[in-house]
């Protein structure tokens, strides 16, 4: 492209020189033509056609030869001038480019591939941390957990109620709580199908935790006489999308059960929707632990646990939010108030973050006295 422009410039310069020389030659011929000589002599003001023609002819010839002789020198001079201009303006150009890339992600995306973006992000973090290995490990973990996550949850609200279980077999009644858990959150769903699972096998549980297609997985301790496929152990009772109930389908096999829910047309658009679901699950009383995890990157989380009917004397909490922000924990303070504990967190949480509730039973305190 640059060669074509240079060739066009040379052709135009040569054409101008030839036209000037030809114009000067024609003017000289006209100046010697008798009719023209008589006409000029009759004019009150003499017109020096001979001098004008000589001047034009001379300029054209000199210009043509000058362009031929000075072409190389001119090109070299132009290149040197361009280099000097680039050197002088390089800092300003660099700053303008960096400002544009830093303040406009769309511009950065348009000039860099995903691989380039990964390297740029790693190098930027390395400069801030002054540790390239740490920066690489941190960014890789962040990319795998957040960037590759299929969706992100916002304004998550969970409510948990613990009650004694009155199911069967009778031998397991006194060893179980039934936990009724309700989740509600806003999301732009990555798929129109939600999946829930309950399993006995620990290895299968860990595998399903890493499965991005599974919304929630519940692990039931196989040491009890109950099977994870039993609806008494786990049951997804309802799912709603923007307040509208959705149909729940259930399948089971030995040691596991699976629920699937079609979210409908609301999940096929680009708009954010509100999803809410409720399930009941058995929890070992003497396991002293209920853990709720967040399977997706989450912004804003609140959970309330009601344990007033569970025979629990003391409830302790432990959150797993890797953040510089601090969660808020509120316990009921008076004996006449419902026994509840609330945990709130406003920042972002990585997948697999969660909250653990650990309790002490009334009977255990009585036994130690």
PyMOL commands that set and color helices and strands:
alter all, ss='L'
color gray80, all
select helices_A, chain A and resi 2-32+34-42+49-103+105-111+114-129+132-147+170-175+202-210+265-268+285-287+362-368
alter helices_A, ss='H'
color red, helices_A
select strands_A, chain A and resi 152-164+176-187+193-199+216-219+234-241+244-245+248-253+256-262+273-284+289-294+297-309+312-319+328-331+340-349+353-361
alter strands_A, ss='S'
color yellow, strands_A
deselect
rebuild
show_as cartoon
